[in-house]
């Protein structure tokens, strides 16, 4: 499943990130968005969602959310 399909308030484990852009994937890695890390969808927005990764909260657009695969 991908991050766009995640339920609000549930914590998932990131399985992988496949954006097709190495530079952007490196940016997400620096934020803590990489395989094995827990991620929680805090809220949904019209064009994306707010997620909690480590000690931060980030707005992720739907395109990026679809590129982040997760598991429960």
Long-range contacts (C-beta under 8 A, 24 or more apart in sequence): 1-69, 1-70, 1-71, 2-65, 2-66, 2-67, 2-68, 2-69, 2-70, 3-39, 3-41, 3-49, 3-51, 3-60, 3-64, 3-65, 3-66, 3-68, 3-69, 3-70, 4-49, 4-62, 4-65, 4-66, 6-41, 6-49, 6-70, 7-41, 8-41, 8-42, 8-43, 8-44, 9-40, 9-41, 9-42, 10-40, 10-41, 10-72, 11-38, 11-39, 11-40, 12-38, 12-39, 12-40, 12-70, 12-71, 12-72, 13-37, 13-38, 13-39, 13-70, 13-71, 13-72, 14-38, 14-39, 14-68, 14-69, 14-70, 15-69, 15-70, 15-71, 16-68, 16-69, 17-67, 17-68, 17-69, 18-67, 18-69, 19-64, 19-67, 20-67, 28-64, 28-68, 31-56, 31-58, 32-56, 33-68, 39-68, 39-70
